Amino acid sequence: MSLTMTGELSDVFRNKKEGVNYILDSASQAFNNYDYSVLNIRSKLISVDEAKANPIEVAGANWVATGWLISKKIRNCVVIDIGSTSTSIIPIMKGKIAALGKTDFEKLIVGELVYTGVLRTNVAAIVNEVPIKGAKVGISSEFFSQSGDIHLILGNISYEDYLTETPDNRGKNLINATKRLARVICADLEDLKKSEIIRIARYIYEKQIDQIMTGLEKVYSRLDPNNKREIPVITTGIGKKFLAKKAAKQLNIKKIVDINKIIDNFTFMATPAVGVAIMQAHKLLGRNVIWKH
């Protein structure tokens, strides 16, 4: 078995080392102390002892599994993987991961990590004002609404897709989502029309796409300096269609490929898990494993 992780940055832990050790200990307990490997940021599967000795090497390494998996299918591309919380932008060149950043901190610096996602992103982390009633209105910095509300209101996700908790712990339905969004500008549904709520949601949606475009532009400016946009984008994650694809289109990327076209249709839901599983199979068998589309 093999493992890759995210979650060690949670503020329930004092630091990444504590988070990594907690996750590894929990996995050992769940696996009944069965021996397993851990993926590090160098694309290597290492032992649990090695991982504990070098916790920063395995912290947040889930993006590596995604990049490695796609690199076995396409030699040159940029992968955009958008999940519930964040966006990974992973360059692949000559069949190898070509990321400048290894840790989350390094990846934020170079644009390979954008902390915006489909469900859990605070609206206040996307915009600081919204257009309403002919004016630009500043928003509250409280955690009143999140990206899941925006995408539910706009029909980008269904009720079933809204898998995270809500800011107010109330329902994951349209009426509650609109109430939460109205509260962002210190209003409620008595103050705003439905059309105004939708207009606000669309504005925030476009600004979230802009956030992803900014990271993507940084990566392409390094890989494709002549701005020909010849390197294809591979989209994956739950935001692959309505965030990743739109960001790539707006940057005039010439070829955009949905991961479903190259790998099994359910891979996009948990690309890092699939990647690390295939990597483990390679290690066990001592040869490349071919998986069918």
C-alpha positions as CSV (number, residue, x, y, z in Angstrom):
1,M,0.0,0.0,0.0
2,S,1.0,3.6,-0.4
3,L,-0.2,7.0,0.9
4,T,0.0,10.6,-0.1
5,M,-1.4,13.4,2.1
6,T,-2.8,16.8,2.5
7,G,-4.3,18.2,5.7
8,E,-1.1,18.5,7.7
9,L,-1.5,22.3,7.5
10,S,-4.7,22.2,9.5
11,D,-4.6,24.6,12.5
12,V,-5.5,21.8,14.8
13,F,-1.8,21.0,14.6
14,R,0.9,23.3,16.0
15,N,3.1,22.8,12.9
16,K,3.5,20.6,9.8
17,K,5.7,18.0,11.5
18,E,3.0,17.4,14.1
19,G,0.4,17.1,11.3
20,V,2.4,14.7,9.3
21,N,3.1,12.4,12.2
22,Y,-0.5,12.4,13.3
23,I,-1.6,11.4,9.7
24,L,1.0,8.7,9.5
25,D,0.2,7.3,12.9
26,S,-3.5,7.3,12.1
27,A,-2.8,5.5,8.8
28,S,-0.7,2.9,10.6
29,Q,-3.5,2.3,13.0
30,A,-6.1,2.1,10.2
31,F,-3.9,-0.3,8.3
32,N,-3.4,-2.4,11.4
33,N,0.3,-1.6,11.3
34,Y,0.6,-3.1,7.8
35,D,3.7,-1.8,6.0
36,Y,3.1,1.0,3.6
37,S,5.0,3.6,1.5
38,V,4.6,7.4,1.6
39,L,5.0,9.7,-1.4
40,N,7.4,12.5,-1.1
41,I,7.8,15.8,-3.0
42,R,10.6,14.2,-5.1
43,S,8.2,11.7,-6.7
44,K,9.7,8.8,-4.5
45,L,7.8,6.3,-2.4
46,I,9.6,6.1,0.9
47,S,9.1,4.2,4.2
48,V,7.1,5.6,7.1
49,D,10.3,5.9,9.2
50,E,11.9,8.0,6.4
51,A,8.7,10.1,6.2
52,K,8.8,10.8,9.9
53,A,12.4,11.7,9.8
54,N,11.8,14.2,6.9
55,P,8.1,15.4,7.4
56,I,8.4,18.4,5.1
57,E,9.3,16.0,2.3
58,V,5.9,14.4,2.4
59,A,3.7,17.3,3.6
60,G,1.1,18.2,0.9
61,A,2.7,15.9,-1.7
62,N,-0.6,14.9,-3.2
63,W,0.0,17.1,-6.2
64,V,3.1,15.0,-7.1
65,A,0.9,12.0,-7.6
66,T,-1.3,13.9,-10.0
67,G,1.7,15.2,-12.0
68,W,3.4,11.8,-12.1
69,L,0.2,10.1,-13.3
70,I,-0.4,12.6,-16.2
71,S,3.3,12.6,-17.1
72,K,3.0,8.9,-18.0
73,K,0.3,9.8,-20.6
74,I,1.4,13.2,-22.0
75,R,5.0,14.3,-22.2
76,N,4.5,18.1,-22.3
77,C,1.5,19.8,-20.7
78,V,0.3,21.9,-17.8
79,V,-2.1,20.1,-15.4
80,I,-4.8,22.1,-13.6
81,D,-6.2,20.2,-10.7
82,I,-9.0,22.1,-8.9
83,G,-10.4,20.5,-5.7
84,S,-12.6,21.7,-2.9
85,T,-10.0,23.9,-1.4
86,S,-7.1,24.7,-3.7
87,T,-5.8,24.7,-7.3
88,S,-2.6,22.9,-8.3
89,I,-0.9,24.0,-11.5
90,I,1.6,21.3,-12.5
91,P,3.9,21.7,-15.5
92,I,5.1,18.5,-17.2
93,M,8.0,18.7,-19.6
94,K,9.7,15.8,-21.4
95,G,7.6,13.3,-19.4
96,K,8.8,14.7,-16.1
97,I,7.3,17.0,-13.5
98,A,8.9,20.4,-14.1
99,A,7.5,22.3,-11.1
100,L,9.8,25.0,-9.6
101,G,8.0,24.7,-6.2
102,K,8.1,21.6,-4.1
103,T,6.5,22.8,-0.8
104,D,3.1,24.6,-0.7
105,F,5.0,27.8,0.3
106,E,7.3,27.6,-2.7
107,K,4.4,26.7,-5.0
108,L,2.5,29.8,-3.9
109,I,5.4,32.0,-4.7
110,V,5.7,30.8,-8.3
111,G,2.0,30.4,-9.1
112,E,1.9,26.6,-9.1
113,L,-0.5,26.7,-6.1
114,V,-3.5,29.0,-6.0
115,Y,-5.5,28.8,-2.8
116,T,-8.9,28.9,-4.3
117,G,-11.3,25.9,-4.7
118,V,-14.8,24.8,-5.6
119,L,-16.3,24.5,-2.1
120,R,-14.3,25.8,0.9
121,T,-12.9,29.2,-0.2
122,N,-14.1,32.1,1.8
123,V,-15.8,34.6,-0.5
124,A,-13.8,37.3,1.3
125,A,-10.6,35.6,0.0
126,I,-11.9,36.0,-3.6
127,V,-13.2,39.6,-3.7
128,N,-13.2,42.7,-1.5
129,E,-16.2,44.4,-3.2
130,V,-19.1,43.4,-5.4
131,P,-21.3,45.4,-7.9
132,I,-24.8,46.0,-6.6
133,K,-27.5,48.7,-7.1
134,G,-25.2,50.7,-9.4
135,A,-22.3,50.8,-7.0
136,K,-19.3,48.8,-5.9
137,V,-20.1,47.6,-2.3
138,G,-17.4,46.6,0.1
139,I,-17.9,43.2,1.7
140,S,-17.6,41.9,5.3
141,S,-14.4,39.9,6.0
142,E,-16.4,37.5,8.2
143,F,-16.7,33.9,7.1
144,F,-20.3,34.3,6.0
145,S,-20.2,32.5,2.6
146,Q,-17.9,30.3,0.6
147,S,-17.3,29.2,-2.9
148,G,-19.6,26.2,-2.6
149,D,-22.5,28.7,-2.2
150,I,-21.5,30.6,-5.3
151,H,-21.3,27.4,-7.5
152,L,-24.5,26.0,-6.1
153,I,-26.4,29.3,-6.9
154,L,-25.0,29.3,-10.4
155,G,-25.7,25.6,-11.0
156,N,-22.0,24.7,-11.4
157,I,-22.5,22.0,-8.7
158,S,-25.5,20.1,-7.4
159,Y,-26.6,19.7,-3.8
160,E,-24.9,16.3,-3.8
161,D,-21.6,17.8,-4.8
162,Y,-21.6,20.2,-1.8
163,L,-19.7,17.8,0.4
164,T,-18.2,20.2,2.9
165,E,-19.7,21.9,6.0
166,T,-21.3,25.3,5.5
167,P,-20.1,28.5,7.3
168,D,-23.3,28.7,9.3
169,N,-23.9,25.0,9.6
170,R,-27.2,25.4,7.9
171,G,-28.5,23.6,4.8
172,K,-26.7,23.0,1.5
173,N,-29.6,24.2,-0.6
174,L,-30.3,27.2,-2.8
175,I,-32.3,29.3,-0.2
176,N,-29.6,28.9,2.5
177,A,-26.8,29.5,0.0
178,T,-28.4,32.8,-1.1
179,K,-28.9,33.9,2.5
180,R,-25.3,33.3,3.2
181,L,-24.2,35.2,0.2
182,A,-26.5,38.2,1.0
183,R,-24.9,38.3,4.5
184,V,-21.5,39.0,2.9
185,I,-22.7,42.5,2.2
186,C,-24.5,42.7,5.6
187,A,-27.8,42.2,3.9
188,D,-30.5,39.5,3.8
189,L,-33.1,38.4,1.2
190,E,-35.5,41.2,2.2
191,D,-32.8,43.7,0.9
192,L,-31.9,42.0,-2.3
193,K,-33.7,40.6,-5.4
194,K,-32.9,37.1,-6.6
195,S,-31.5,38.6,-9.8
196,E,-29.1,40.7,-7.7
197,I,-27.9,37.7,-5.7
198,I,-27.2,35.9,-9.0
199,R,-25.3,39.0,-10.3
200,I,-23.1,39.0,-7.2
201,A,-22.4,35.3,-7.6
202,R,-21.5,35.7,-11.2
203,Y,-19.1,38.5,-10.4
204,I,-17.4,36.4,-7.7
205,Y,-17.2,33.5,-10.0
206,E,-15.4,35.6,-12.6
207,K,-13.0,36.8,-10.0
208,Q,-12.2,33.3,-8.9
209,I,-11.4,32.4,-12.6
210,D,-9.1,35.5,-12.6
211,Q,-7.2,34.1,-9.5
212,I,-6.6,30.8,-11.4
213,M,-5.6,32.7,-14.5
214,T,-2.9,34.6,-12.6
215,G,-1.2,31.4,-11.4
216,L,-1.5,29.9,-14.9
217,E,0.0,33.0,-16.5
218,K,3.0,32.7,-14.2
219,V,3.6,29.1,-15.2
220,Y,3.1,29.7,-18.9
221,S,5.3,32.8,-18.9
222,R,8.2,30.5,-17.8
223,L,7.4,27.5,-20.0
224,D,6.1,29.3,-23.1
225,P,7.8,32.7,-23.1
226,N,6.7,33.6,-26.6
227,N,3.1,33.4,-25.5
228,K,2.1,31.1,-28.2
229,R,0.1,29.0,-25.7
230,E,1.2,25.8,-27.6
231,I,1.6,23.6,-24.4
232,P,-1.8,21.9,-23.8
233,V,-3.7,22.1,-20.5
234,I,-5.0,18.9,-18.9
235,T,-7.9,19.7,-16.5
236,T,-8.9,17.5,-13.6
237,G,-10.6,17.8,-10.2
238,I,-14.2,18.7,-9.4
239,G,-13.6,22.2,-10.8
240,K,-12.2,21.0,-14.1
241,K,-15.1,22.1,-16.3
242,F,-16.3,25.4,-14.9
243,L,-13.0,26.8,-13.4
244,A,-10.0,25.1,-15.0
245,K,-11.3,25.0,-18.5
246,K,-12.6,28.6,-18.4
247,A,-9.3,29.9,-17.0
248,A,-7.4,28.2,-19.8
249,K,-9.7,29.4,-22.5
250,Q,-9.5,33.0,-21.3
251,L,-5.7,32.7,-21.5
252,N,-6.0,31.5,-25.1
253,I,-4.5,28.1,-24.5
254,K,-4.8,26.3,-27.8
255,K,-5.5,22.8,-26.6
256,I,-7.5,22.0,-23.5
257,V,-7.9,18.3,-22.6
258,D,-10.3,16.9,-20.0
259,I,-8.7,14.1,-18.0
260,N,-11.6,11.9,-18.9
261,K,-10.3,11.8,-22.4
262,I,-7.0,10.1,-21.4
263,I,-7.7,8.2,-18.1
264,D,-10.7,6.5,-16.6
265,N,-13.8,8.6,-16.2
266,F,-13.7,8.6,-12.3
267,T,-10.1,9.5,-12.0
268,F,-10.8,13.3,-11.8
269,M,-12.6,12.8,-8.4
270,A,-9.4,11.7,-6.7
271,T,-6.5,12.0,-9.1
272,P,-3.7,11.9,-6.5
273,A,-5.1,8.7,-5.0
274,V,-5.2,7.0,-8.5
275,G,-1.7,8.3,-9.1
276,V,-0.1,7.0,-6.0
277,A,-1.8,3.6,-6.4
278,I,-0.4,3.3,-9.9
279,M,3.0,4.4,-8.6
280,Q,2.9,1.7,-6.0
281,A,2.0,-0.9,-8.6
282,H,5.1,0.2,-10.6
283,K,7.2,-0.2,-7.5
284,L,5.9,-3.7,-6.6
285,L,6.1,-5.1,-10.1
286,G,9.3,-3.4,-11.1
287,R,7.9,-2.3,-14.4
288,N,5.4,0.1,-15.9
289,V,1.7,-0.6,-15.4
290,I,-0.6,0.0,-18.2
291,W,-4.1,1.1,-17.3
292,K,-7.0,1.3,-19.7
293,H,-9.0,4.4,-20.4
